Amino acid sequence: MGKKAIHFDARIVFKCSSEQKKIIKEKANLAGRELSDYIRIVSTNKKLTSISDIQAVVQIRKIGANLNQIARKINRTYGIDKQDELISNIKKMQEDLDELKSVLQF
């Protein structure tokens, strides 16, 4: 079952300064959201998940899968003498990915 469509039947109009409007629009754009969608989310204390954050997480997962494939290939191809250096490099890449995930708060 998919999500139920929400029917928006009420309108809210509010005034703000030109500067406030600019800031709100910029934040909505950064989140990859329409202005009304952004305002609904933040005003109802729902967690705002940026569309770009979701896309970044998908890319991080793909990178992780690629790293696993690379590690398997390396283990099959190279001898023990290069393995320690390769493992060290892979661990460093994983730490970088973990840091990126924490920055994105996922």
N, C-alpha and C positions, 0 to 999 in steps of 0.2 A: 504494500500500500504506500502511495506517495503522500506528500504533504497536502493538506487541504488548502484550497485557494482562500485567501482572506479577502473579504469584500470591505473596502474602505468607504464608509458611507458618511463620515464626518470630516469636516474641514476645520483646521485651526490656523488662524492668522495671527502673527505677532510682529511687533516692530523691533528693530535693532538698528544699530548704527551701520554705516557703510563699511566701516572697518570690521565690525563683528560679522557682517554678512560675508565679507571676503574671507575671513578666517574660517568660518563654518564651511563655506564652499571648498576651500583648500583642503580642509580635513576630510570632507566627503570624497574629494577627488583622490587624495592619498590612500583612502580606504577602498577605492574602486567602487564606490557606491553612489547611487543617485542621491541628491540632496534630501528628498523627502524620506527615503529609506534610512539614510544616515541619522537624520533627526529622530525618527521613530525608534531606532535602536538605542541611541545614547540617552534619549529622554525616558526610556522605560527600563533603564539599568540592565539591559541585556548585554551580553558579551559581544563586542564588535570584533568580528573576524574579517580582516582585510582580504579582499579577493587576491591581491598580490601575495599575501602571506600564505594563503592556501596553495597557490601556484608554486611558491617557493618550497613548501613542504613536499609537494609532489615531486619536484625536481630533486630535492635532497634524498628522498626515498629511491629515486632512480639512480642517483649517484652511489648510494649505499649498495644497491644491487650490483652495479657495475664494479664497485670495489671488491665485492665478494667473488664475482666472476674472474676478475684479475688475479685475486689471491689464489683461487683454485688453479688457474693456468700457470701461475708462477710456481706453485708447489709441484705441479706435474713436470715443469720444464727445467727448473734450476735445481742444482744440488744444494746440499746443506750449507756449503760455504757462503752463499749469497743470501740465504734465507733470513739470517738475523737482521741484515741491513734492510731487506725488503719488508720484513715485519715491522721494523722501526718506522719506516716510511708510511706504511699503511696505518699504523697506530696514530701517527701524527695527522694524517688525513682524517681519520675518524674523530680525533679531538677537535679538529677544525670544524667538522660537520656538527659535532655536539655543541660547540660554541655558537654556531650559526643558528641551530635549533633553539637554543636558550635565548638568543637575541630576538628571535621571532616568537618566543613564548609558546612553543609547542613541545 
